Amino acid sequence: MQAIRSILVVIEPEHADTLALKRAKLIAGITQSHLHLLICDESADHSGHLRLLCSALQQDGYSVSAQQAWHGSLHDTIAHAQQAEGCGLVIKQHRPDNPLKKALLTPDDWKLLRYCPCPVLLVKTLTPWSGGTVLAAVDVGNIDGEHRALHTLIIEHGYDIAKLAKAELHVLSAHPSPMLTAADPTFQLRDTVEERYRQECQAFQNTYDIDDEHLHIAEGPTDVLIPKLAHELHAAVTVIGTVARTGFSGALIGNTAEVILDTLESDVLVLKPDSIVEHLEQRLVEG
């Protein structure tokens, strides 16, 4: 987070005071990042609105630029602008979708999480980050190279946000319920599942310097456990990541991030490993 030099902020002209801009100002105020404001619209002219925003931000000491653009869809417009401006973070306010609409159409924010090549911060609340709690969710049970790299990314961003906001970092890792049909007897009994998982978590704790008080190990589905713990801790922001197979156009991100988006009571930062980022950047070049 500290290394981010430029932040893309998605501006909604119909909402004068967006949460996304508030969060962007908070981060830029500490990291001295440049702010690039983007309005995604192909019809109405919003140049006057952008000029007013830029002027106000410049008077407050921020480095800022702005544009209005449209590339066929919201997520593609954001991704193209992010690549063109070299932004290391996209910030957008998330608004819950109508359940019926969500059942029929893929929500715009889901597509943004799937296709944006850089970290995406979806802002949901006015809860101040300062002095609060940051929750990072990892899958310690997966120890392949890609997951290990993603774990590092998640924890590093979690620590960065905690330092930036003078907040506390807590880490959640869920383990599966026992399965009588599992080929490995270790996964057939609850005690042995938990014991094996705690051994893996010990190595994880040693690597990332996380004490027992700040590590939460729980049994069950992540899409239930993450919102539950975030609520219990009154987390201001939740950091999650995804590893996915790059060959599937519609499944570049695990369902967890999408499913918990509306149930989480915190902002959410979604990260991707380098392999996914490279694939998405190539997609934009070819598109």
Disulfide bonds with the S-S distance in Angstrom:
none
